[in-house]
Amino acid sequence: MTDSEMYKTQQNNQSNEHKSLQRRDSTDAVRGSRTSSLQSVEAQPGSEETASSQPEKPDLQEIKSLSSSETQHLSTGEADGHSGQVVPDGDWGWVVLAATVLVLALTLAFPSCIGIFYKDLQNDFQASNTETSWVPAIMMAVLHAGGPICSVLVECCGCRATIIIGGFLSGLGMVASSFARTMVELYMTAGIITGLGFCLSFQPSVTMVGHYFAHRRAFANALSSTGTALGLSTLPLLANALLSRFGWRGSFLILGGVLLNCCVCGAVMRPLRAKPKRQERTKHTNNRLSSHQEREGLKGRLRTTLSTVMPFLRRHMAFDLLCSNLRFRAYALGVSWMMVGFVVPLVYLVPYTTAHGVDQDRAALLMAILGLVNITVRPAAAFVFGLPCFQGSRIFVYLFAIAVLINGLSNCICGMATSFTVLLSYVIIYGFSMSLIGCLLFTVLMETVEMSRFPSALGLISIMESIMLLIGPPLAGVLVDSTKQYSYVFFACSVTGSTAGLFIMLSFYWLDKEEDTDAKRSFSLKVTDSLKPSIKIDCDYRQVPLYNKNVRDIETDV
């Protein structure tokens, strides 16, 4: 290296060091100016007074922003699984899925066991068909109507604790029902307490499956629905075996112990995330809210209470969708009307067959075959409906309506003949249509409403279903007591099911036709607008002065 080159490199190094020193000095100057400005602001005597003189508006805005953000978090956090974490789509999720299958087998399928004990309860309490049918009716009604209570407990305690509480309540209710001396006590224990325990167990279990699976969510939901079929195929046989050996009281006591397994299933459902760290901010906001309420008095408290109740009702019961969404209105009314006679055959099939000379064991075998049909059809239907040809199409609602129509018409088979072969064919057809209804019930609802409103829509439909499930079996009992014939019950169920299927099919066909007509009309307007020539002529013009005359022109005129 020559001397000139060494001299140049030294100059470059010195210039770089000089630039770096200038940058440091500039940054230090900026920091110093910021700190001096902050100190000057703190030193001002009227700054605190001006900041404290207007506390109300920022506080209210902060409260509103916090409540809206929390509401948005609650509405969207359940749909996408877990914010900020990757959904496993396997691993421990398979254990959660197996636990959900067992929970659904012990909860949703359990009311069908009451038909096994129907005659014994009727003879022991000297009760009519109407009084006895209230037991499964109250159980199923509370199971569906407790959705808002379940969602509140899930928000406060989490899914795992809610499932454990539900398993304890369901077992406690069945154990207490074994000591019942009147039908009213049986309504309270086996109906309300056990039904509420079922609700607190099965709804969070389905929610946990949605948390643990994202890409395989449809497959996981289909597999979890087989739990109901598993319970339908095993619980009637177990109940019949227990009844023949221990009587209905001993059977209820043992079944109460079996239902405590829901607590074990809830224990394995560990959450994927911890609770959000918003406690300090929430406490600070609550303190400001309480001070604001004290300033405004009773009127402010009522206004604040209404402002908190209305988002709660909107989040858990979507009453506004009944007015704004015509598809949801049609679907909710059709499903609710279907539920009047949907579960009645499960309650009266065993009494109907035994009343016509069929053995008790063979009657229980029919219920087991019904469950086996569900186990076979539901996974196959889930696989078929998951094919790409069904994605993005409107065919699911029409398949659901056809399944409801077939399910309703199949009850006529049971009402016309009482031989075991005819009853077996009825059970197969009823089980096939029932499986399709179970696979498509939530799928059609997800396509009808937005996923952000799905929990509230499901809560509203559950309450509407609970009302119909509550009045369905007692109305059937009144029909049996007045006519002394079980066959009229199945004919009435055929009418309700078939009319519900036709209503859903025709309603959605009309709505689809109207939507297609509107789409074609808007498309034709867009096409005509695009065909019109759009020519823009930009002209720069000046006004010609006609009467402006200068001095020279005036002189010449003169």
NUTORNU-762371 format. One line per 8 residues: number of its first residue (from 1); their letters; for each residue x, y, z of C-alpha. Coordinates in steps of 0.02 Angstrom, whole numbers, plus 50000, padded with zeros to 5 digits. Example, Ala and Ser with C-alpha at 12.3 -4.5 7.8 and 13.67 -1.06 7.14 Angstrom:
1 = AS = 50615/49775/50390  50684/49947/50357
***
This chain:
1 = MTDSEMYK = 50000/50000/50000  50070/50170/49952  50081/50323/50062  49943/50413/49968  49823/50269/49993  49862/50260/50178  49832/50446/50192  49662/50429/50107
9 = TQQNNQSN = 49605/50288/50222  49655/50388/50376  49553/50536/50312  49402/50424/50281  49412/50351/50456  49423/50522/50533  49273/50583/50434  49169/50432/50488
17 = EHKSLQRR = 49212/50459/50670  49166/50643/50653  48995/50596/50579  48959/50470/50716  49001/50600/50848  48882/50723/50765  48741/50593/50766  48768/50557/50951
25 = DSTDAVRG = 48766/50742/50991  48604/50765/50894  48517/50619/50981  48573/50682/51151  48506/50853/51108  48337/50780/51059  48327/50680/51219  48373/50831/51319
33 = SRTSSLQS = 48240/50935/51237  48108/50800/51270  48153/50785/51453  48156/50972/51472  47985/50987/51393  47916/50851/51507  47989/50937/51658  47916/51101/51605
41 = VEAQPGSE = 47745/51021/51585  47757/50941/51757  47814/51105/51832  47661/51200/51771  47543/51231/51917  47381/51227/51819  47414/51070/51721  47345/50953/51853
49 = ETASSQPE = 47192/51060/51876  47154/51065/51690  47180/50880/51677  47065/50844/51822  46935/50973/51775  46875/50868/51627  46878/50686/51685  46705/50632/51633
57 = KPDLQEIK = 46715/50624/51445  46881/50531/51432  46822/50409/51565  46660/50373/51477  46749/50354/51312  46873/50235/51392  46732/50134/51469  46641/50123/51303
65 = SLSSSETQ = 46798/50075/51209  46840/49944/51339  46666/49867/51337  46662/49866/51147  46834/49787/51136  46788/49655/51264  46626/49619/51172  46718/49603/51008
73 = HLSTGEAD = 46845/49489/51091  46708/49377/51159  46614/49369/50995  46763/49335/50884  46876/49239/51003  46762/49087/51005  46752/49082/50815  46936/49080/50775
81 = GHSGQVVP = 46987/48971/50917  47118/49062/51020  47190/49231/50983  47378/49230/50972  47401/49041/50983  47409/48903/50854  47269/48775/50863  47346/48601/50885
89 = DGDWGWVV = 47230/48507/50763  47282/48347/50851  47397/48295/50994  47299/48321/51155  47150/48371/51048  47113/48188/51015  47098/48158/51202  46978/48306/51212
97 = LAATVLVL = 46880/48234/51066  46865/48063/51151  46807/48147/51311  46678/48247/51212  46611/48087/51133  46587/48013/51306  46504/48172/51373  46380/48177/51228
105 = ALTLAFPS = 46343/47992/51252  46301/48022/51436  46202/48184/51414  46110/48202/51249  46064/48018/51235  46014/47996/51417  45832/48057/51403  45795/47911/51288
113 = CIGIFYKD = 45826/47794/51437  45674/47864/51527  45565/47765/51406  45636/47605/51482  45573/47655/51655  45410/47731/51590  45291/47592/51645  45377/47565/51812
121 = LQNDFQAS = 45367/47750/51855  45186/47754/51801  45139/47603/51907  45241/47654/52061  45174/47832/52072  45000/47789/52002  45025/47927/51875  44947/47956/51705
129 = NTETSWVP = 45041/47963/51541  45037/48152/51546  45114/48161/51720  45248/48033/51681  45296/48114/51516  45340/48275/51607  45500/48193/51674  45592/48177/51506
137 = AIMMAVLH = 45509/48336/51444  45579/48442/51586  45749/48358/51571  45765/48396/51385  45693/48571/51402  45817/48621/51538  45956/48539/51439  45924/48660/51295
145 = AGGPICSV = 45861/48812/51389  46013/48825/51504  46123/48891/51364  46137/49071/51430  46178/49008/51605  46309/48894/51532  46388/49033/51430  46399/49146/51584
153 = LVECCGCR = 46485/49009/51684  46606/48976/51540  46654/49160/51537  46678/49164/51726  46754/48993/51764  46808/48920/51597  46752/48764/51503  46841/48638/51613
161 = ATIIIGGF = 46764/48698/51777  46592/48713/51697  46597/48533/51633  46649/48470/51805  46507/48567/51888  46384/48497/51760  46443/48318/51788  46423/48339/51976
169 = LSGLGMVA = 46247/48412/51958  46189/48276/51838  46251/48137/51951  46178/48222/52105  46008/48241/52021  45996/48058/51972  46053/47998/52144  45925/48112/52228
177 = SSFARTMV = 45788/48053/52109  45810/47875/52170  45741/47933/52339  45593/48029/52264  45422/47993/52340  45313/48101/52227  45313/48151/52045  45350/48331/52093
185 = ELYMTAGI = 45511/48277/52178  45555/48178/52022  45525/48334/51916  45644/48434/52026  45783/48305/52037  45784/48206/51875  45708/48348/51774  45784/48514/51828
193 = ITGLGFCL = 45945/48467/51920  45998/48328/51801  45945/48427/51647  46045/48579/51703  46195/48467/51734  46180/48397/51558  46176/48572/51487  46330/48628/51583
201 = SFQPSVTM = 46424/48473/51523  46387/48453/51338  46392/48634/51275  46569/48673/51341  46629/48504/51276  46576/48550/51099  46659/48720/51123  46823/48638/51174
209 = VGHYFAHR = 46823/48533/51016  46810/48694/50916  46958/48765/51013  47071/48616/50982  47031/48592/50797  47032/48718/50654  47069/48634/50488  46992/48469/50547
217 = RAFANALS = 46847/48552/50637  46709/48480/50526  46782/48306/50544  46801/48326/50733  46623/48390/50754  46556/48244/50652  46652/48120/50760  46594/48203/50919
225 = STGTALGL = 46413/48189/50861  46434/48000/50859  46433/48011/51049  46246/48034/51044  46230/47880/50935  46344/47784/51052  46233/47829/51198  46075/47781/51104
233 = STLPLLAN = 46147/47610/51066  46215/47568/51239  46116/47662/51372  45946/47577/51337  46027/47405/51352  46115/47457/51512  45955/47532/51583  45855/47375/51541
241 = ALLSRFGW = 45985/47263/51624  45988/47371/51780  45798/47380/51787  45778/47192/51783  45900/47171/51928  45890/47324/52040  45723/47407/51997  45705/47586/51942
249 = RGSFLILG = 45769/47661/52106  45928/47560/52107  45950/47594/51921  45937/47782/51948  46064/47770/52090  46189/47675/51981  46160/47787/51831  46195/47937/51942
257 = GVLLNCCV = 46365/47864/51979  46393/47833/51794  46353/48015/51755  46492/48071/51873  46613/48016/51736  46575/48184/51654  46684/48261/51791  46829/48152/51734
265 = CGAVMRPL = 46799/48203/51553  46799/48385/51604  46963/48365/51699  47058/48313/51541  46997/48465/51443  47138/48583/51486  47126/48758/51413  47246/48816/51280
273 = RAKPKRQE = 47272/48990/51349  47269/49082/51514  47145/49216/51560  47179/49385/51479  47275/49507/51589  47145/49643/51601  47112/49640/51787  47200/49803/51832
281 = RTKHTNNR = 47120/49899/51690  46950/49825/51729  46965/49875/51912  47018/50050/51865  46872/50064/51744  46749/49996/51872  46807/50126/52000  46780/50266/51875
289 = LSSHQERE = 46612/50192/51827  46555/50185/52008  46608/50366/52038  46514/50418/51881  46359/50325/51943  46369/50414/52110  46372/50582/52023  46223/50546/51910
297 = GLKGRLRT = 46116/50456/52040  45977/50331/52008  45950/50380/51826  46133/50350/51787  46129/50181/51872  45977/50126/51772  46057/50187/51611  46218/50094/51651
305 = TLSTVMPF = 46123/49936/51696  46028/49940/51532  46189/49972/51437  46263/49814/51512  46107/49706/51496  46076/49742/51312  46250/49685/51253  46227/49529/51361
313 = LRRHMAFD = 46062/49488/51277  46135/49526/51106  46285/49414/51140  46187/49265/51208  46015/49280/51126  46005/49354/50952  45829/49426/50954  45879/49556/50826
321 = LLCSNLRF = 45915/49421/50698  45733/49368/50699  45688/49538/50628  45836/49571/50514  45880/49398/50445  45738/49314/50352  45835/49152/50328  45870/49137/50513
329 = RAYALGVS = 45688/49173/50553  45627/49036/50435  45757/48913/50499  45721/48948/50683  45533/48930/50661  45551/48770/50559  45672/48688/50680  45567/48738/50830
337 = WMMVGFVV = 45409/48665/50752  45506/48506/50709  45557/48485/50892  45375/48468/50947  45373/48287/50888  45556/48248/50853  45600/48164/51019  45426/48101/51063
345 = PLVYLVPY = 45453/47934/50971  45609/47904/51075  45504/47920/51234  45352/47819/51177  45431/47684/51068  45462/47563/51212  45289/47587/51293  45208/47572/51121
353 = TTAHGVDQ = 45296/47408/51079  45268/47330/51251  45084/47380/51247  45065/47277/51087  45143/47119/51157  45327/47145/51113  45450/47087/51244  45540/47219/51349
361 = DRAALLMA = 45710/47154/51294  45664/47165/51110  45596/47340/51136  45762/47391/51213  45849/47307/51066  45755/47422/50947  45827/47573/51038  46001/47496/51026
369 = ILGLVNIT = 45979/47468/50839  45928/47650/50822  46091/47699/50902  46192/47582/50790  46114/47659/50635  46168/47829/50699  46345/47768/50730  46356/47701/50553
377 = VRPAAAFV = 46274/47844/50459  46346/47998/50546  46531/47971/50506  46488/47921/50327  46379/48074/50306  46517/48185/50377  46640/48114/50252  46520/48140/50105
385 = FGLPCFQG = 46471/48316/50156  46654/48361/50173  46689/48328/49988  46736/48479/49881  46578/48466/49777  46474/48517/49929  46582/48664/49978  46505/48835/49947
393 = SRIFVYLF = 46338/48766/49888  46162/48796/49953  46116/48613/49952  46140/48582/50138  45978/48666/50190  45879/48567/50061  45959/48404/50118  45913/48452/50295
401 = AIAVLING = 45733/48488/50245  45720/48322/50152  45788/48230/50305  45659/48316/50416  45521/48270/50293  45575/48087/50287  45591/48082/50476  45414/48146/50496
409 = LSNCICGM = 45338/48028/50367  45427/47877/50441  45320/47890/50598  45170/47834/50496  45254/47664/50475  45259/47640/50663  45079/47694/50681  45010/47575/50549
417 = ATSFTVLL = 45087/47409/50604  45157/47335/50766  45255/47181/50711  45440/47174/50754  45492/47172/50571  45393/47330/50531  45459/47415/50687  45636/47366/50637
425 = SYVIIYGF = 45614/47448/50466  45542/47602/50552  45692/47613/50668  45814/47602/50522  45727/47739/50421  45702/47848/50574  45884/47825/50626  45949/47866/50452
433 = SMSLIGCL = 45850/48029/50441  45892/48071/50620  46078/48053/50581  46067/48172/50434  45973/48298/50541  46106/48288/50676  46247/48312/50551  46168/48461/50462
441 = LFTVLMET = 46082/48553/50605  46230/48663/50653  46302/48668/50477  46146/48751/50406  46144/48874/50551  46325/48922/50518  46280/48957/50337  46127/49058/50387
449 = VEMSRFPS = 46210/49180/50507  46384/49253/50525  46507/49158/50633  46520/49308/50750  46333/49290/50787  46330/49100/50789  46339/49078/50980  46196/49200/51009
457 = ALGLISIM = 46093/49124/50868  46122/48951/50939  46069/49012/51111  45906/49083/51044  45866/48925/50945  45905/48820/51099  45779/48918/51202  45647/48902/51066
465 = ESIMLLIG = 45682/48716/51054  45669/48696/51242  45493/48769/51241  45438/48645/51109  45527/48500/51193  45439/48546/51355  45264/48539/51281  45289/48396/51157
473 = PPLAGVLV = 45291/48241/51270  45151/48305/51386  45040/48341/51236  45074/48163/51177  45028/48101/51351  44864/48196/51344  44829/48116/51175  44863/47942/51244
481 = DSTKQYSY = 44756/47970/51398  44610/48033/51294  44617/47902/51154  44698/47755/51246  44801/47725/51088  44987/47756/51063  44972/47753/50874  44893/47927/50868
489 = VFFACSVT = 45052/47996/50948  45157/47936/50801  45032/48004/50675  45038/48175/50762  45229/48170/50757  45219/48131/50572  45115/48287/50542  45232/48402/50638
497 = GSTAGLFI = 45390/48332/50560  45330/48331/50380  45256/48507/50389  45417/48573/50467  45520/48498/50325  45405/48571/50192  45407/48742/50276  45598/48750/50280
505 = MLSFYWLD = 45613/48689/50101  45484/48809/50027  45545/48957/50130  45726/48941/50077  45675/48907/49897  45576/49069/49893  45717/49166/49977  45846/49094/49855
513 = KEEDTDAK = 45735/49139/49709  45714/49317/49771  45900/49333/49798  45939/49268/49623  45813/49389/49549  45891/49536/49641  46064/49479/49586  46011/49468/49404
521 = RSFSLKVT = 45928/49639/49413  46082/49720/49488  46193/49634/49360  46085/49694/49216  46093/49873/49283  46281/49862/49294  46291/49797/49115  46180/49936/49047
529 = DSLKPSIK = 46281/50065/49141  46442/49996/49070  46372/49998/48892  46324/50183/48900  46454/50295/48815  46547/50398/48940  46618/50548/48845  46687/50695/48940
537 = IDCDYRQV = 46714/50857/48843  46820/50985/48932  46792/51157/48854  46884/51314/48908  46783/51463/48855  46784/51648/48887  46642/51770/48885  46651/51889/48738
545 = PLYNKNVR = 46633/52071/48793  46498/52140/48679  46465/52305/48763  46638/52350/48822  46698/52499/48727  46858/52593/48757  46884/52780/48749  46941/52785/48570
553 = DIETDV = 46782/52699/48508  46675/52824/48601  46770/52969/48524  46750/52900/48349  46563/52878/48378  46552/53057/48430
***
